[in-house]
Amino acid sequence: MSATLERTLDERILQTSPLRRLLSRPELGSVVGAVAVFLFFAVAADGFLRASSISTVLYASSTIGIMAVPVALLMIGGEFDLSAGVLVTSSALISSMFSYQMTANTWVGVGVSLLVSLAIGGFNGFVLTRTKLPSFIVTLGTFLMLTGMNLGFTKLIDGTVSTKTIVDMEGFPSARAVFASTLTVGGVDFKITILWWLALVAIASWILLRTRAGNWIFAVGGNQDAARAVGVPVTKTKIGLYMGVALGAWISGQHLLFSYDAVQSGEGVGNELIYIIAAVIGGCLITGGYGSAVGSAVGALIFGMTSKGIVFAEWNPDWFKFFLGAMLLLATLLNTWVRKRAEAAA
C-alpha cells in the first residue's frame, strides 16, 4: 500500500509540475499582457502589422529595453536607481566633449565615457552599502548632481546647452556602425540597438539562471541579512549591480550620441521611471528577490507597442501616460495573482 501511495504522489507531481513551473515564471503575466496589447493594436491600428511598423516598435522597445534589463537585475537585488536616465545623457556628453576638446579619436572618448560611467555606478553602490541609506536617497542625490553637472559642464565647455558636432572626427563612422547603424533584413530596416537589447537579455538571463552570481542576486534581494549570514558577498553584489546599470547607460548613451552626433544636456530626465515601469510590468517586485531579464524585455516590448500603437491608431498621444499607468497597475495585479497561484500550487 505504501508503494501504491508513493507512486500516486509521484504521478501527481509529474502532472502538476509543468503547471507549477509555468505559474512560477515571473514573466508570465507580462507575456499575457503583451499578447493582449499586440492583438488590440493589430485590430485598432491600421498598418500596425506592417514590417516597417514592427521594426519601429522593436526599435522603440530596444531603447527602453537596453536599460530595463540591468534595472531589472538591480530590482531583483532589492534596489533601484533614480539616476539611470540622466546617466545615459552623462555618458553621451562625456564621450562627445572629451573627443571634441582633446581632438582625439572618438573611440578614445567612448572608452573614457565607459570608465566614468562605471565609476558613477560603483559610486552609487559604494555609498549605498557603506552608509546603509535607502537607494531612493542615494540615487536621488546622484540624479540631482548629474542633472546639474550635465548642464553646467556643457555650458562651461561648449558655451551652449548642447555639444558640438563630432561627425567629422576620426573614428566616428566605425563608432556609429557599432552603436547606431541600421541593418536591412528582407528589405526592412532594423536598428542595431535591437541586437544590443537581445544580447543583454541573453547575458542577464544566463547570469541569473546559470551562475553563482545569479543566486547571490536573488538571495540579496530576498533577504539581505540571511544572504550575508550564509556567505553571500552582499556589498560586491550590489556594487556590481549598480555598475551593470551604468554599463547599460553607457550603451544607450553612445547610441544617443552616434545617432545624432550631438547631445542636448537636458535629455534623460524622467526616463528612469520608464525603465523601472518596464521592469515592474515584466514581473519584478519593488521589494526585490523576484523577477527575470526576459520579463523586463517583455515589459519594454509592451511599452514600445503602446507608444507606437497609439501613433499608428492616430489617437491623441496625450493619452499615452494614462495607458502606461493603467498597464502598470494591471501588470502589478496580474503578477501578484500569478505569484499567489504559484505558491498555492507549490
N, C-alpha and C positions, 0 to 999 in steps of 0.2 A: 504493500500500500504506500509505503514511504517513497519507493521508486516511482510509482504512478503519480503521486503528488508532485514530486520533483520534476518529472517530465512535463506535467501540466504547467507548472510555473515557468519552465524553460520555454514552452510554446507561447505562453503569454508574453514573455519578454521579447521573443523573436517577433511576435505580431505587433507589439506596441512600440518597439524601439525605433523603427523608421519614423513614425509619427512624432515620437518624443524628440528625436533628433531634429525634425523639421520645425517643431514648435519652439525648440530651444535656440534656433538661429536668430541672432539679433536683427538681421536684415529682412526677416520675413515680412514684417509689417510694411517696410518701405517698398519692397518688391510689389506687394499687393497694391500699394498706393501708386507706384509708378505705372503699373498696368492700367489702373483706373484713369490716371491723368492722360496717358497715351491714347486710350480709347476715346476719352472725352474730346480731346482736341482733334483727333482723327475725324470725328464726326462734325465738330463745331467749327473747325477752321479749314477753309479751302486751301489746298496746297500744303497742308502740314505733312502729308506723306510723300511729298516730292523729295528726291535725293538731295537736292540743294538745300531744302529746308531741314532735312535730317542732319546734314553737315553743319548748318548754322546752329542747330540745337546742341549738337555734340561739342562744338567749339565753345558755346556759352557755358555748357556744363563743365568742360575741362578747365576753364579759367577759374571756376569755383572749386572744382574737384581737386586740383593740384594742392590747394591749401586745406581743403576739407579732410584729406587723408591724414596728414600729420596732426591736425587739430583733433581728429577723432582719436588717434592714439594717445594724445595728451589727455583727452577727456576720459578715456578708459583708465588712464593712470590717476584719475581723480583731480585733475587740474584743468584750467583753461587759460587762454591768452587773449587779452583785450588789445594787445599791441600788434597782433598779426597783420591787420590791414595796413597800418601805416609803415610797418616794417617792409612790406612789398615795395612801397614807394621809396623808402630809405635805401634799399639795396639797388634800385634803379638809379637813384640820384648819385650814390657813391660811385657806381660804375661809370656813369656818364661824366661827372665832374672830374674824377681822377684822370680819366683818359684825356679829356679836353685840356685840363690845366697842365698836365705833365707831358702833353703831346706824345703820349705813349700808345702803343698798340692797344686796341680796345680789349683784347684778351687780358692785358695786364689789369685794366680796370675791373673786368669781370672777376679776376682772381682776388683782387683786393676787396671787392664787394662781398665775395663769398666768405673771406676771413672775418670781415667786420660783422656780417650778418650772423655768423656762427657765434662770434663773441657776444653779440647782443642777446642771442638765445641763451648762451651759457650764463650771462649776467642775470637774466631772469630766473633761471633755475638755481643759481648760487644764492641769490638774495632770498629767494623763497625758502630754500632748505636751511639757510643759516639763521634767518630771522623768525621763521615759523609764522610769518604773516600770511593771510589768505592770498591766494593767487589773484583775486579780484583787485586787492590793493596794490600788489607788486606790479602787475601788468598794466593797471590803470596809470600808475606813475610812469612806467615806461612809455605807454601810449602818449601821454601828455608831453613827455620830454622829446620823443621822436617827432611828434607833430610840430613842436616849436623849432627843433633843430632842422627839420626838413625845410621849413620856410626861412628860418634865419640864415642858415648857411647858403641856401640857394640865392637869396638876395645879396648876401655879403660877397659871394664869389662871382656870381653871374650878373648881379645888378637887377635881376627881374625874378619873377616867381616861377620861371621855367628854365631848364638847362639849355645850353647851346647845342645845336645840332652836331652830331658826330658821324653823319652818314658818309662823309668823305675821308674818314680816318682809316688807317691801315688796320685790317682785321675785322672791319665792320661786316663785309659780305659773309665771311665764314661764320661769324657770331650770329648773324641773322639767320643763316641756314640752320644752325643748331637750335635756336630759341624761338624763331618766328617765321619759319618757312612754311610753304604750302605744298602739300603732296597731292598729286592728281591720281585718283584711282577710279577706273571705269568712267572717265570723263567728268568726275565730280571732285571738286577741290576740298581737301581736308587739312586743317591746321595741324602742325606738328605737336601742338600742346596736347592733342588727344593722345598721342603716343607717350608723352611725358606722364600724363594722367594715368594711363593704363599701367605703365611701368611702376609708378609709385604704388598703385593699388596692389600689384603683384608682389612687390618687395615688402610692403607693410603687412600683407596677409601672411607671407612666409615668416616674417618676424614674429607675428602674433601667434601663429599656429604651429610653428615648427622649430622654434628656438627657445633657449632658456630665457633670453631677454623678454620674449613674449609672455612667459609665465610670470616674470617679475612685474611686467606692466599690469597684468590683471591682478596680481597679488597686492601691489601698491595701491591700486585704485579701490580694491575691495576692502582692505583693512591694513592701513599703513603700519600700525604698531605690531600687528600679528606678523606681517611680512618681515619687518625688521627682526623680530624675535626668532624667526627661522633662518636668518642669514641673508635675506634679500638686500642688496645694496640700494637702499631707498634713495639716497642722495644722488648717486650716479645715475640711477634710472630716471629720476625727474629732470636732472640737468640734461641728460641725453634726449628726453622727450622735447624739451624746450628748444634744443639745438635742431631737432628734427623739424619743428615748426619753422625755425629760421632758415633751414635748407629749402623748404617749400616756398618760403617768402623770396628767397634768392632766385629760384627758378622762375617764379611769377614775375619778379621784378625785372629780370633780364628779358623776359618775353615782352613786358610792357615797354622797355627801352628800345629794343630792336624792332618792335612793330612800328613805332612812331618816330624813332631816332632822337626824340626829345621828351622830357618828362615834366609835368606840372607838379610843383611841390606840395600842393594841397590834396592830391589824389589819395585814395585808400581809406579815408576816414569813414567809418561805418561798415566797411567790408568785413571786419572781424565778426560782426554779428551774423552776417550771411554764412560765413564758414561754420560758425557754431550751430546755426539753424540747420545747415545741410547735414552736419554730424548727428544732431538730435533726430531729425527726420529719418536718418539712416539707422537709428536704433541705439545710439549712445545715450547713456544716462548722465545727467548732470552730477550725480553723486559718485560716478566712477565705477570701475570694475566690470563694465558690461558694454559691449559694442563690437563693431568689426570695421575693417577697412572697406570691404565690399559694400557694407551698408552706407558708409559715407559717400561712396561713389554713386549709389542709387539715389541718395538724398540730393547730391549735386545734379544728377540727371533730372530729377523731379523739378528742381529749381530751373534748370535750363529749358525744359519742356514748357513750364508755366510762363516764364518770362517771354519766350519767343512765341508760344502758342497764342498768347493774348494779342501779340502784334499780328500774327497771321490771321487771327479771327477778326481783326480790325476793331477790337474793343478799346475803350478808353484805358490807357496804361495807368491812369491814376488808381485803378482798382487792383493793381498788381500787389501792393503791400497787403491789401485785405485778403487776397487769395493766399499769399505767403503765410500770413498769420493763421488763417484757417487751417492750412495744411500742417503747420507746426502743431496746433492743438490736436488735430485729428490723428496725426502721426504719433504724438505722445500717448494719446488714449489707446490707440491700436497697439503700440508697443507694450504698454502696461498690460493690456488684455492678453497679448501673446505670452508675456512672461508668466502671468498667473496660470494660464493654461499649461505652459511648460512645467511649472512647479507642481501643478495638480497631477500631471501625467507621470511625473518622476516617481 
